[in-house]
Amino acid sequence: SPAALVSGLDELPGKNHYFRGKNPRDWHTNIPTYARVRYHAIYPGIDLVYYGHERELEYDFVVTPGSDPSAIALEIRAGNPTPLRMAENGDLIVHVPGGDVDLHKPRVYQIDPAPPSSVASSAPVTRHTSSVEGRYVLTASHIVRFALGPYDRSKPLVIDPVLSYSTYLGGNAQDVAYGIAVDAAGEAYVVGTTSSEDFPVANALQPAINRILPYTSDVFITKLSADGSSLVFSTFLGGSNSDSGSGIALDSSGNAYVAGQTGSADFPVTPGTFQSQGGRVFITKLSSDGSTLIYSTLLVGTGVDQAYGIGVDASGNAYLTGTTTSLDFPTTPGAFQNRLTASNWNCGWLTTCAYGFVTGFVTALNSQGSALLYSTYLGGTGYDSPQAIAVDAAGNAYVTGTAGSIDFPTTPGALQTGAGSLTESFAAKLSPSGQVVYSTYLADISSSAIAIDSSGSAYVAGQGTPGSIPTMNAVQFGPPPLNSSDGAV
């Protein structure tokens, strides 16, 4: 029956929220999710119920007493001719591009009806389950029915096939997760980008891409329960062109601060924020339940700007780092470095100089997203790329990344004040006012992550070439033989 009534069963605690485009009228929030979905009377006297169980999609045909289960037929479309085969264990194998779909031999059973309420006691009632023999039957090249053994036609009958499928997280295009953060309750927040129309959201496959051209992407932000068994919320965020989330941080209330890049003129922004249009970098603060954009703002420059890392302090101020080619990237009065010093002096005449004029930036935004606390360039005359940022309890920001400048700004007495090679790592600490407290090179390695302990010591991780990584009190003093690259902490 194409007119079968569809209803949700067993509502879940999580909600879905969609922020698509700049117009708030197109945003949809607090959409409920359910553990099961029922199609009523899909056949006469037969309901169809879908649900998930242990990473498998299950669908039960519930046959009411006296109804005819032979009416059930599955048409499988997987090419022409449809390649179906029956496995020795009774499973039905469907070959599709990219692999096989396995329809497990159906489990068929009956459950004794519950006792009438008038005679039911307060003690739990055990309902007896009786198994019924069942198997698939191919009645045509692509039509499958069920063959059943004897059963009691006065009781409800459940036919329970199981569909096994790939457990990759993604859809039919490119999906990448770039950042993760965990709150005090152990719930994980993940941010990234997807260009899949069928990216799985809230335990369902549904198209939610806001785009006008094929293969453009949206940001996704997903919050998972502490045991990983359910989605607390999962939302897309983006405009009609490509958008990507690159970093995420949390405050003590579980609000999520997301940074990334947008190519959309209609990226969703909120009133009263620092920049409402024209920027490539975005910073969005999302409520802990995913239902509200507390603020969403852009960071404007006329060049190419990239955000890589984001942190948040105890007051809810956001700290962002990344790269820029913009001569007019927003800086604040008294900033440590208020102009772009990078040049393409090191590009030879045969070089396209694609990386010329690239330098780092560090920006702090107030808790309302309405004003800059400080914003500064951070780099020398070469190609410098901050990758990660962390913030301590006092509001000091710690930044690390790659320094391609031989004149990257360092401080007297630092661990390494001069460059030893053309590309090295760096670590820098900025005060709450945006001034550099210390800055140092870190040998011939490329660092991409940083964390801070309660005493203000910085922990940096990255990658280096054999022999280039300085070691002290090390678990491993050198790379194993034949390795061309190893991690460094």
C-alpha positions as CSV (number, residue, x, y, z in Angstrom):
1,S,0.0,0.0,0.0
2,P,1.6,3.3,-1.1
3,A,-0.7,5.1,1.3
4,A,0.5,3.3,4.4
5,L,0.4,5.6,7.4
6,V,3.9,6.1,8.9
7,S,4.5,6.9,12.6
8,G,7.5,7.1,14.9
9,L,7.8,4.7,17.9
10,D,9.9,5.1,21.0
11,E,11.0,8.8,20.8
12,L,14.7,9.3,21.6
13,P,16.1,12.1,23.7
14,G,18.1,13.6,20.8
15,K,16.8,16.2,18.4
16,N,17.9,17.2,14.9
17,H,18.5,20.8,13.8
18,Y,19.2,22.1,10.3
19,F,20.7,25.6,9.8
20,R,20.7,26.0,6.0
21,G,21.3,29.3,4.4
22,K,21.3,32.8,5.9
23,N,17.5,33.2,6.3
24,P,16.4,32.0,9.8
25,R,13.0,31.1,8.3
26,D,14.8,28.2,6.5
27,W,16.2,26.8,9.7
28,H,14.5,23.9,11.3
29,T,15.1,22.9,15.0
30,N,14.0,20.4,17.5
31,I,13.0,17.7,15.0
32,P,12.3,14.6,17.0
33,T,14.0,11.2,16.4
34,Y,12.7,7.8,17.1
35,A,14.1,4.3,17.8
36,R,11.6,2.7,15.4
37,V,9.4,3.6,12.5
38,R,6.1,1.8,11.7
39,Y,4.3,1.5,8.4
40,H,0.7,0.7,9.2
41,A,-1.0,-1.9,7.0
42,I,1.7,-2.0,4.3
43,Y,-0.1,-5.2,3.3
44,P,-3.6,-6.1,4.5
45,G,-3.3,-6.9,8.2
46,I,0.5,-6.6,8.1
47,D,2.6,-3.8,9.5
48,L,6.3,-3.1,8.7
49,V,8.6,-1.8,11.5
50,Y,12.1,-0.5,10.9
51,Y,14.7,-0.1,13.7
52,G,18.5,-0.4,14.4
53,H,20.1,-3.1,16.4
54,E,23.9,-3.5,17.1
55,R,24.9,-1.7,13.9
56,E,22.4,-3.6,11.8
57,L,19.2,-2.4,10.1
58,E,16.3,-4.6,11.0
59,Y,12.8,-4.6,9.6
60,D,10.0,-6.7,11.1
61,F,6.8,-7.7,9.3
62,V,4.2,-8.0,12.0
63,V,1.3,-10.2,10.8
64,T,-1.9,-9.9,12.7
65,P,-3.9,-13.1,13.5
66,G,-5.7,-14.4,10.4
67,S,-3.7,-12.3,7.9
68,D,-1.8,-13.9,5.0
69,P,2.0,-13.5,5.1
70,S,2.3,-14.9,1.5
71,A,1.3,-11.3,0.4
72,I,4.7,-10.1,1.3
73,A,7.1,-9.7,-1.6
74,L,10.5,-8.0,-1.9
75,E,11.6,-6.6,-5.3
76,I,15.4,-6.2,-5.3
77,R,16.9,-3.8,-7.8
78,A,20.6,-4.0,-8.0
79,G,21.4,-4.0,-11.7
80,N,20.1,-5.8,-14.8
81,P,20.0,-8.7,-14.5
82,T,19.9,-8.6,-10.7
83,P,22.6,-10.8,-9.3
84,L,21.1,-12.8,-6.4
85,R,22.3,-16.0,-4.8
86,M,21.3,-18.1,-1.9
87,A,24.1,-18.9,0.6
88,E,24.3,-22.4,2.2
89,N,23.2,-21.0,5.6
90,G,20.0,-19.5,4.1
91,D,21.2,-16.0,3.6
92,L,20.3,-14.1,0.5
93,I,23.4,-12.4,-1.1
94,V,22.8,-9.3,-3.3
95,H,25.8,-8.2,-5.3
96,V,26.0,-4.4,-5.8
97,P,28.7,-2.1,-7.0
98,G,31.4,-1.9,-4.3
99,G,30.5,-5.1,-2.4
100,D,27.7,-7.4,-1.3
101,V,24.6,-6.8,0.8
102,D,23.7,-9.8,3.0
103,L,20.0,-10.4,3.8
104,H,20.3,-12.9,6.7
105,K,18.0,-15.9,6.9
106,P,14.8,-14.5,8.4
107,R,14.0,-15.1,12.1
108,V,10.3,-15.9,12.4
109,Y,8.5,-16.2,15.7
110,Q,5.3,-15.8,17.6
111,I,4.8,-14.2,21.0
112,D,1.9,-15.2,23.3
113,P,-0.4,-12.3,23.9
114,A,-0.1,-10.5,27.3
115,P,-2.7,-11.4,29.9
116,P,-5.7,-9.2,30.3
117,S,-5.1,-6.3,32.7
118,S,-7.9,-7.5,34.9
119,V,-5.9,-10.6,35.8
120,A,-2.4,-9.3,35.4
121,S,-0.4,-9.0,38.6
122,S,2.1,-6.3,39.5
123,A,4.9,-8.8,39.0
124,P,6.7,-8.8,35.6
125,V,5.1,-11.1,33.1
126,T,7.2,-13.5,31.0
127,R,5.8,-13.9,27.5
128,H,6.6,-17.1,25.7
129,T,8.2,-16.9,22.3
130,S,7.8,-19.7,19.8
131,S,10.1,-20.1,16.8
132,V,8.7,-20.7,13.4
133,E,10.7,-22.2,10.5
134,G,11.2,-19.6,7.7
135,R,13.4,-19.0,4.6
136,Y,13.7,-16.9,1.5
137,V,12.2,-18.1,-1.8
138,L,13.2,-16.6,-5.2
139,T,10.0,-16.5,-7.3
140,A,11.5,-14.5,-10.1
141,S,14.9,-13.1,-11.1
142,H,14.5,-10.3,-8.6
143,I,11.4,-11.1,-6.5
144,V,11.8,-12.6,-3.0
145,R,9.1,-14.1,-0.8
146,F,9.0,-15.9,2.5
147,A,8.3,-19.6,2.9
148,L,7.0,-20.5,6.4
149,G,6.6,-23.7,8.4
150,P,3.5,-24.4,10.5
151,Y,2.4,-21.8,13.0
152,D,-0.6,-20.8,15.1
153,R,-2.7,-18.5,12.9
154,S,-4.6,-17.2,16.0
155,K,-1.5,-15.4,17.3
156,P,0.5,-12.5,15.9
157,L,3.5,-13.6,13.7
158,V,6.8,-11.6,13.3
159,I,9.0,-12.1,10.3
160,D,12.4,-10.5,11.2
161,P,15.0,-10.3,8.3
162,V,18.3,-8.6,9.1
163,L,20.2,-6.5,6.6
164,S,24.0,-6.3,7.1
165,Y,25.9,-3.4,5.6
166,S,29.1,-1.5,5.8
167,T,29.7,0.3,9.1
168,Y,31.7,3.2,7.6
169,L,30.5,6.6,8.6
170,G,29.7,8.4,5.5
171,G,27.7,8.6,2.3
172,N,28.2,8.4,-1.4
173,A,30.8,11.2,-1.6
174,Q,33.6,12.6,0.5
175,D,33.1,12.9,4.3
176,V,35.9,14.0,6.6
177,A,36.0,14.7,10.4
178,Y,38.5,17.3,11.4
179,G,37.9,18.0,15.0
180,I,36.6,16.4,18.2
181,A,36.0,17.6,21.8
182,V,34.6,15.9,24.9
183,D,32.5,17.4,27.7
184,A,32.6,16.6,31.4
185,A,29.9,14.0,31.0
186,G,32.0,12.1,28.4
187,E,29.8,13.1,25.4
188,A,31.8,13.6,22.2
189,Y,31.3,16.5,19.7
190,V,32.6,15.9,16.2
191,V,33.0,18.5,13.4
192,G,33.9,18.1,9.8
193,T,32.6,18.4,6.3
194,T,30.4,16.2,4.0
195,S,29.4,16.4,0.4
196,S,27.2,13.3,0.6
197,E,23.5,13.7,0.1
198,D,23.0,10.5,2.1
199,F,25.4,11.3,5.0
200,P,24.0,9.5,8.1
201,V,22.4,11.9,10.5
202,A,20.6,11.0,13.7
203,N,20.7,7.2,13.0
204,A,19.1,7.8,9.6
205,L,20.2,8.2,6.0
206,Q,18.8,11.5,4.7
207,P,19.8,14.2,2.3
208,A,20.6,17.5,4.1
209,I,23.1,19.2,1.9
210,N,22.4,22.9,1.1
211,R,23.9,23.4,-2.3
212,I,23.3,24.6,-5.8
213,L,26.2,22.8,-7.5
214,P,27.1,19.1,-7.3
215,Y,29.9,18.0,-4.9
216,T,29.9,21.1,-2.8
217,S,29.9,20.5,1.0
218,D,28.4,21.5,4.3
219,V,29.7,21.5,7.8
220,F,28.4,18.7,10.1
221,I,28.4,18.9,13.9
222,T,27.5,15.8,15.8
223,K,27.2,15.2,19.5
224,L,27.3,11.5,20.6
225,S,26.2,10.1,23.9
226,A,28.9,9.1,26.4
227,D,28.6,5.4,25.5
228,G,28.5,6.1,21.8
229,S,25.1,4.4,21.4
230,S,23.1,7.4,20.2
231,L,23.2,10.9,18.8
232,V,22.3,13.6,21.2
233,F,22.1,15.9,18.2
234,S,23.5,16.1,14.7
235,T,23.1,19.2,12.5
236,F,24.3,20.5,9.2
237,L,25.6,24.0,9.0
238,G,26.2,25.8,5.8
239,G,25.1,27.9,2.8
240,S,24.6,27.1,-0.8
241,N,28.4,26.7,-1.7
242,S,31.2,24.7,0.0
243,D,31.7,25.0,3.7
244,S,34.0,23.1,6.0
245,G,34.4,22.8,9.7
246,S,38.0,22.4,10.9
247,G,38.0,22.8,14.7
248,I,35.7,22.5,17.7
249,A,36.0,23.5,21.4
250,L,33.6,23.4,24.4
251,D,32.8,25.7,27.3
252,S,31.8,24.5,30.8
253,S,28.1,24.5,29.8
254,G,28.7,22.2,26.8
255,N,28.2,24.9,24.2
256,A,30.2,24.1,21.1
257,Y,32.5,26.7,19.4
258,V,33.1,25.7,15.8
259,A,35.6,27.2,13.3
260,G,36.1,26.7,9.6
261,Q,35.9,28.0,6.1
262,T,32.9,29.1,4.0
263,G,32.6,29.8,0.4
264,S,28.9,30.6,0.7
265,A,27.5,34.2,0.5
266,D,24.5,32.9,2.4
267,F,26.3,31.2,5.2
268,P,24.1,31.5,8.4
269,V,25.1,34.4,10.6
270,T,23.3,36.0,13.5
271,P,22.5,39.7,14.1
272,G,24.9,41.9,16.1
273,T,28.0,39.8,15.5
274,F,31.4,41.0,14.5
275,Q,31.1,40.5,10.7
276,S,27.9,39.5,8.8
277,Q,29.2,39.2,5.3
278,G,32.3,39.1,3.1
279,G,34.5,36.8,5.2
280,R,35.9,33.4,4.4
281,V,36.5,32.2,8.0
282,F,33.5,31.6,10.3
283,I,33.1,31.1,14.0
284,T,29.9,29.7,15.3
285,K,28.7,29.1,18.9
286,L,26.1,26.4,19.2
287,S,24.0,25.6,22.3
288,S,24.7,22.3,24.1
289,D,21.5,20.7,22.8
290,G,22.3,21.9,19.2
291,S,19.0,23.8,18.9
292,T,20.3,27.4,18.9
293,L,22.9,29.4,17.2
294,I,24.1,31.5,20.1
295,Y,26.1,33.4,17.6
296,S,27.6,32.9,14.2
297,T,30.0,35.4,12.6
298,L,32.5,35.8,9.8
299,L,36.1,37.0,9.9
300,V,36.7,39.2,6.9
301,G,39.8,39.6,4.7
302,T,40.1,40.1,0.9
303,G,42.7,37.3,0.5
304,V,42.5,33.6,1.3
305,D,42.0,32.9,5.0
306,Q,42.0,29.5,6.6
307,A,41.0,28.6,10.2
308,Y,42.6,25.5,11.7
309,G,42.3,25.6,15.5
310,I,39.9,27.0,18.1
311,G,39.9,27.2,21.9
312,V,37.7,28.8,24.5
313,D,38.5,30.3,28.0
314,A,36.5,30.2,31.2
315,S,34.6,33.3,30.2
316,G,33.4,31.9,26.9
317,N,35.8,33.9,24.8
318,A,36.8,32.1,21.6
319,Y,40.5,32.0,20.4
320,L,41.1,31.2,16.7
321,T,44.3,30.5,14.7
322,G,45.0,29.8,11.1
323,T,46.6,31.3,8.0
324,T,45.9,34.4,5.9
325,T,47.0,36.0,2.7
326,S,44.9,39.1,3.4
327,L,46.7,42.5,3.7
328,D,43.6,43.8,5.4
329,F,43.0,40.9,7.8
330,P,41.3,42.5,10.9
331,T,43.8,43.4,13.6
332,T,43.3,45.4,16.8
333,P,45.1,48.5,18.0
334,G,48.4,47.7,19.8
335,A,48.4,44.2,18.3
336,F,51.7,42.3,18.5
337,Q,52.0,42.3,14.7
338,N,49.5,44.5,12.8
339,R,50.6,44.0,9.2
340,L,51.4,41.1,6.9
341,T,55.2,40.6,6.7
342,A,55.2,37.5,4.5
343,S,56.6,38.0,1.0
344,N,57.3,35.8,-2.0
345,W,61.1,36.5,-1.8
346,N,61.8,32.8,-1.7
347,C,59.8,31.9,-4.8
348,G,62.2,31.2,-7.7
349,W,61.4,32.3,-11.2
350,L,60.2,28.8,-12.1
351,T,57.9,28.7,-9.1
352,T,54.2,29.7,-9.2
353,C,54.6,31.2,-5.7
354,A,51.3,29.7,-4.7
355,Y,52.4,30.0,-1.1
356,G,53.7,33.5,-1.2
357,F,52.3,36.1,1.2
358,V,51.0,33.4,3.6
359,T,51.3,34.1,7.3
360,G,49.6,33.1,10.6
361,F,47.0,34.9,12.7
362,V,45.7,34.6,16.2
363,T,42.3,36.2,17.0
364,A,40.3,36.3,20.3
365,L,36.6,37.0,20.1
366,N,34.3,38.0,23.0
367,S,31.7,35.6,24.4
368,Q,28.9,37.3,22.4
369,G,30.8,37.1,19.1
370,S,30.3,40.8,18.7
371,A,33.8,42.2,19.1
372,L,37.5,41.3,18.9
373,L,39.4,41.2,22.2
374,Y,42.6,41.1,20.1
375,S,43.7,40.0,16.7
376,T,47.2,39.8,15.4
377,Y,49.3,38.4,12.5
378,L,51.9,35.9,13.6
379,G,54.8,35.1,11.2
380,G,57.8,36.2,9.3
381,T,58.6,36.8,5.6
382,G,58.2,33.1,4.7
383,Y,55.3,30.6,4.7
384,D,54.0,30.2,8.3
385,S,51.1,28.1,9.2
386,P,49.7,27.8,12.7
387,Q,47.7,24.6,13.1
388,A,46.5,24.3,16.7
389,I,45.6,26.5,19.7
390,A,44.9,25.9,23.4
391,V,43.9,28.3,26.2
392,D,44.7,28.1,29.9
393,A,42.6,29.2,32.9
394,A,44.1,32.7,32.8
395,G,43.3,33.3,29.2
396,N,46.8,32.8,27.8
397,A,46.8,31.3,24.3
398,Y,49.3,28.6,23.2
399,V,49.8,28.2,19.4
400,T,51.8,25.7,17.4
401,G,52.3,24.9,13.7
402,T,54.9,25.1,10.9
403,A,57.3,28.0,10.5
404,G,58.7,28.4,7.0
405,S,60.3,31.8,7.8
406,I,63.9,32.2,8.9
407,D,62.8,35.3,10.7
408,F,59.8,33.9,12.5
409,P,59.4,36.1,15.7
410,T,61.1,34.4,18.7
411,T,61.8,35.7,22.1
412,P,65.1,36.1,24.0
413,G,66.0,33.0,26.0
414,A,63.7,30.7,24.1
415,L,64.6,27.1,23.5
416,Q,65.6,27.8,19.9
417,T,65.7,31.4,18.7
418,G,67.0,30.7,15.2
419,A,65.8,28.5,12.3
420,G,67.9,25.4,11.7
421,S,66.2,24.5,8.4
422,L,63.8,25.9,5.9
423,T,60.8,24.4,7.6
424,E,60.5,24.0,11.3
425,S,57.9,23.8,14.0
426,F,57.1,26.6,16.4
427,A,55.4,27.1,19.7
428,A,54.2,30.5,21.0
429,K,52.4,31.7,24.1
430,L,50.3,34.9,23.9
431,S,49.0,36.9,26.9
432,P,45.3,37.7,27.4
433,S,46.0,41.0,25.7
434,G,47.5,39.3,22.6
435,Q,51.2,40.0,23.3
436,V,53.8,37.3,22.8
437,V,55.0,35.9,26.1
438,Y,57.4,33.4,24.5
439,S,58.0,32.1,21.0
440,T,60.5,29.4,19.9
441,Y,61.4,27.2,17.0
442,L,61.1,23.4,17.6
443,A,63.7,21.8,15.4
444,D,63.0,20.2,12.0
445,I,59.5,18.9,12.8
446,S,55.9,19.7,11.7
447,S,53.6,20.1,14.7
448,S,49.9,19.9,14.5
449,A,48.5,19.6,18.0
450,I,49.0,21.3,21.4
451,A,47.6,20.8,24.9
452,I,48.2,22.6,28.2
453,D,48.4,21.2,31.8
454,S,47.3,23.0,35.0
455,S,50.8,24.4,35.5
456,G,50.9,26.0,32.1
457,S,53.3,23.6,30.4
458,A,52.7,23.0,26.7
459,Y,52.6,19.6,25.1
460,V,53.2,19.6,21.3
461,A,52.8,16.7,18.9
462,G,53.6,16.3,15.3
463,Q,55.9,14.7,12.7
464,G,59.6,14.8,12.0
465,T,62.2,13.2,9.8
466,P,64.7,10.6,11.3
467,G,67.4,12.2,13.4
468,S,65.8,15.7,13.4
469,I,63.7,15.2,16.6
470,P,65.5,16.2,19.8
471,T,64.8,13.7,22.6
472,M,65.1,13.8,26.3
473,N,63.8,11.2,28.9
474,A,62.4,9.5,25.8
475,V,60.5,6.3,25.4
476,Q,62.0,6.0,22.0
477,F,65.3,7.8,21.2
478,G,65.3,7.3,17.5
479,P,63.2,6.0,14.6
480,P,63.1,2.3,13.8
481,P,65.1,1.3,10.8
482,L,63.6,1.9,7.4
483,N,61.1,4.5,8.7
484,S,61.2,7.8,6.7
485,S,59.0,9.7,9.2
486,D,58.0,9.4,12.8
487,G,55.8,11.1,15.3
488,A,57.2,13.5,17.9
489,V,55.9,14.6,21.3
